[in-house]
Amino acid sequence: MPSFPEGLEIDHKQNLNGTMGAYAEQILIATGKDDWTSRIEEEDDAYLQRKVKDILGRKGELSD
């Protein structure tokens, strides 16, 4: 098990199945980082992530 920051409580026993809405599609972008902000598109060097969100996100050109 990886080490976590001190004081970060994570429940490793609860089943995650059904705890969040399903997505029709997911995109994996390898950044080589292991310390993302909560919104990856807000990273200083996140040009690709911002463009993907603009195109596929809510009201985006290719949004459902």
Backbone as a chain_set.jsonl record, in Angstrom:
{"seq": "MPSFPEGLEIDHKQNLNGTMGAYAEQILIATGKDDWTSRIEEEDDAYLQRKVKDILGRKGELSD", "coords": {"N": [[0.846, -1.18, 0.0], [0.58, 2.24, -0.851], [2.212, 5.108, 0.696], [0.482, 7.641, 2.503], [-0.361, 11.14, 3.001], [0.098, 12.412, 6.312], [-2.607, 12.299, 8.568], [-4.579, 12.075, 6.646], [-7.446, 10.534, 6.198], [-8.551, 7.563, 4.862], [-11.045, 5.465, 3.721], [-10.672, 2.207, 3.284], [-12.267, 0.019, 3.182], [-14.994, 0.247, 2.481], [-17.223, -0.537, -0.155], [-16.874, 0.761, -3.372], [-18.48, 0.583, -5.562], [-21.157, 1.892, -7.317], [-21.171, 4.331, -5.991], [-20.796, 6.712, -7.287], [-21.776, 8.623, -10.183], [-22.024, 7.041, -13.385], [-19.8, 7.275, -16.185], [-19.969, 7.954, -19.67], [-17.757, 7.898, -21.206], [-14.219, 7.833, -20.763], [-11.084, 9.47, -20.429], [-7.67, 8.902, -20.481], [-4.882, 10.618, -19.519], [-1.547, 10.641, -19.542], [0.602, 12.125, -17.344], [2.887, 11.942, -15.904], [3.053, 12.869, -13.382], [2.505, 12.762, -9.821], [1.183, 14.284, -8.049], [-1.278, 15.836, -8.368], [-3.439, 18.732, -8.666], [-6.777, 19.314, -7.372], [-8.317, 19.842, -9.559], [-7.269, 18.96, -12.49], [-7.057, 20.376, -14.871], [-6.388, 22.915, -14.106], [-3.708, 23.055, -13.644], [-0.518, 24.582, -14.251], [0.817, 23.733, -16.594], [-1.125, 22.468, -18.167], [-2.241, 22.407, -20.794], [-3.28, 20.563, -22.758], [-5.188, 19.171, -21.195], [-6.99, 21.246, -20.582], [-7.925, 21.911, -23.157], [-9.161, 19.497, -23.929], [-11.217, 19.419, -22.021], [-12.618, 21.746, -22.756], [-13.572, 20.998, -25.291], [-14.944, 18.528, -24.915], [-16.348, 18.868, -22.575], [-19.09, 20.217, -20.57], [-21.373, 21.869, -22.62], [-19.52, 21.858, -24.615], [-17.934, 21.593, -27.877], [-18.046, 18.91, -28.82], [-19.702, 17.748, -27.0], [-22.152, 15.615, -25.435]], "CA": [[0.0, 0.0, 0.0], [1.403, 3.457, -0.873], [2.099, 5.963, 1.88], [-0.393, 8.793, 2.327], [-0.033, 12.233, 3.924], [-0.347, 12.262, 7.696], [-3.916, 12.881, 8.86], [-5.52, 11.827, 5.562], [-8.171, 9.297, 6.501], [-9.137, 6.945, 3.683], [-11.772, 4.236, 4.024], [-10.283, 1.178, 2.323], [-13.145, -1.142, 3.331], [-16.296, 0.452, 1.854], [-17.314, -0.843, -1.572], [-17.081, 1.984, -4.145], [-19.428, 0.323, -6.631], [-22.421, 2.604, -7.205], [-21.084, 5.534, -5.159], [-20.746, 7.903, -8.136], [-22.408, 8.435, -11.478], [-21.223, 6.415, -14.44], [-19.429, 8.118, -17.315], [-20.074, 7.278, -20.955], [-16.397, 7.739, -21.718], [-13.151, 8.351, -19.918], [-9.833, 9.7, -21.147], [-6.486, 8.809, -19.632], [-3.777, 11.455, -19.984], [-0.37, 10.372, -18.712], [1.331, 13.37, -17.099], [4.129, 11.661, -15.196], [2.993, 13.503, -12.061], [1.743, 12.031, -8.805], [0.699, 15.263, -7.072], [-2.179, 16.731, -9.075], [-4.411, 19.548, -7.944], [-8.078, 18.652, -7.453], [-8.776, 20.027, -10.941], [-6.029, 18.836, -13.265], [-7.008, 21.39, -15.923], [-5.889, 24.163, -13.537], [-2.246, 23.001, -13.559], [0.113, 25.564, -15.14], [1.21, 23.126, -17.867], [-2.213, 21.552, -18.516], [-2.885, 22.866, -22.029], [-4.07, 19.477, -23.335], [-6.326, 18.907, -20.334], [-7.959, 22.338, -20.753], [-8.539, 21.791, -24.48], [-10.072, 18.347, -23.889], [-12.398, 19.83, -21.254], [-13.362, 22.706, -23.579], [-14.219, 20.32, -26.412], [-15.838, 17.451, -24.482], [-17.062, 19.235, -21.357], [-20.425, 20.789, -20.66], [-21.537, 22.852, -23.699], [-18.379, 21.775, -25.524], [-18.227, 21.315, -29.282], [-18.373, 17.491, -29.001], [-20.447, 17.298, -25.821], [-23.405, 14.893, -25.735]], "C": [[0.893, 1.246, 0.0], [1.24, 4.266, 0.41], [1.255, 7.188, 1.535], [0.009, 9.886, 3.299], [-0.609, 11.982, 5.308], [-1.693, 12.962, 7.888], [-4.952, 12.684, 7.768], [-6.188, 10.481, 5.81], [-8.855, 8.783, 5.241], [-9.775, 5.628, 4.092], [-11.453, 3.211, 2.94], [-11.233, -0.024, 2.349], [-14.479, -0.989, 2.607], [-16.216, 0.148, 0.362], [-17.632, 0.445, -2.338], [-18.109, 1.821, -5.259], [-20.742, 1.055, -6.374], [-22.354, 3.886, -6.391], [-20.952, 6.815, -5.977], [-21.357, 7.58, -9.486], [-21.465, 7.822, -12.5], [-20.927, 7.429, -15.542], [-19.557, 7.307, -18.589], [-18.692, 7.021, -21.538], [-15.412, 8.329, -20.721], [-11.904, 8.493, -20.77], [-8.702, 9.639, -20.142], [-5.381, 9.637, -20.268], [-2.612, 11.226, -19.037], [0.444, 11.655, -18.573], [2.685, 13.125, -16.461], [4.158, 12.257, -13.804], [2.227, 12.611, -11.093], [1.175, 12.982, -7.758], [-0.2, 16.305, -7.741], [-2.98, 17.597, -8.121], [-5.759, 18.842, -8.071], [-8.705, 18.808, -8.836], [-7.539, 20.069, -11.837], [-5.92, 19.901, -14.35], [-6.516, 22.751, -15.417], [-4.369, 24.159, -13.328], [-1.656, 23.999, -14.559], [0.424, 25.0, -16.52], [0.147, 22.175, -18.411], [-2.961, 21.984, -19.779], [-3.799, 21.783, -22.616], [-5.323, 19.213, -22.508], [-7.4, 19.992, -20.488], [-8.671, 22.228, -22.095], [-9.528, 20.628, -24.523], [-11.346, 18.729, -23.145], [-13.251, 20.806, -22.057], [-14.161, 22.005, -24.67], [-15.263, 19.307, -25.95], [-16.692, 17.803, -23.277], [-18.438, 19.812, -21.628], [-20.452, 21.935, -21.671], [-20.344, 22.885, -24.653], [-18.817, 21.375, -26.924], [-18.658, 19.863, -29.516], [-19.118, 16.898, -27.81], [-21.725, 16.584, -26.238], [-24.555, 15.821, -25.595]], "O": [[1.858, 1.311, 0.762], [0.247, 4.122, 1.122], [1.311, 7.703, 0.418], [0.65, 9.608, 4.313], [-1.687, 11.403, 5.446], [-1.888, 14.085, 7.422], [-6.102, 13.086, 7.941], [-5.572, 9.427, 5.652], [-9.65, 9.494, 4.626], [-9.14, 4.784, 4.724], [-11.915, 3.337, 1.807], [-11.022, -0.987, 1.611], [-15.048, -1.985, 2.16], [-15.254, 0.529, -0.304], [-18.576, 1.149, -1.98], [-18.559, 2.809, -5.838], [-21.368, 0.862, -5.333], [-23.396, 4.484, -6.121], [-20.991, 7.906, -5.408], [-21.446, 6.418, -9.884], [-20.258, 8.061, -12.473], [-21.723, 8.335, -15.791], [-19.285, 6.107, -18.595], [-18.482, 6.054, -22.269], [-15.752, 9.218, -19.94], [-11.692, 7.732, -21.715], [-8.77, 10.253, -19.077], [-4.989, 9.395, -21.41], [-2.686, 11.579, -17.86], [0.918, 12.206, -19.566], [3.544, 14.007, -16.474], [5.171, 12.165, -13.111], [1.397, 11.801, -11.506], [0.733, 12.543, -6.697], [0.079, 17.503, -7.688], [-3.177, 17.264, -6.952], [-5.87, 17.864, -8.81], [-9.534, 17.992, -9.237], [-6.854, 21.088, -11.925], [-4.813, 20.293, -14.716], [-6.255, 23.646, -16.22], [-3.808, 25.159, -12.881], [-2.248, 24.232, -15.613], [0.307, 25.713, -17.517], [0.482, 21.178, -19.051], [-4.19, 21.927, -19.818], [-4.957, 22.054, -22.933], [-6.408, 19.048, -23.066], [-8.59, 19.681, -20.519], [-9.883, 22.427, -22.171], [-10.613, 20.758, -25.091], [-12.443, 18.397, -23.593], [-14.478, 20.708, -22.043], [-15.302, 22.378, -24.943], [-16.349, 19.231, -26.526], [-17.664, 17.106, -22.985], [-18.887, 19.883, -22.773], [-19.646, 22.862, -21.586], [-20.181, 23.84, -25.412], [-19.927, 20.882, -27.127], [-19.547, 19.612, -30.33], [-19.154, 15.679, -27.64], [-22.314, 16.906, -27.27], [-25.701, 15.421, -25.801]]}, "num_chains": 1, "name": "protein.A"}
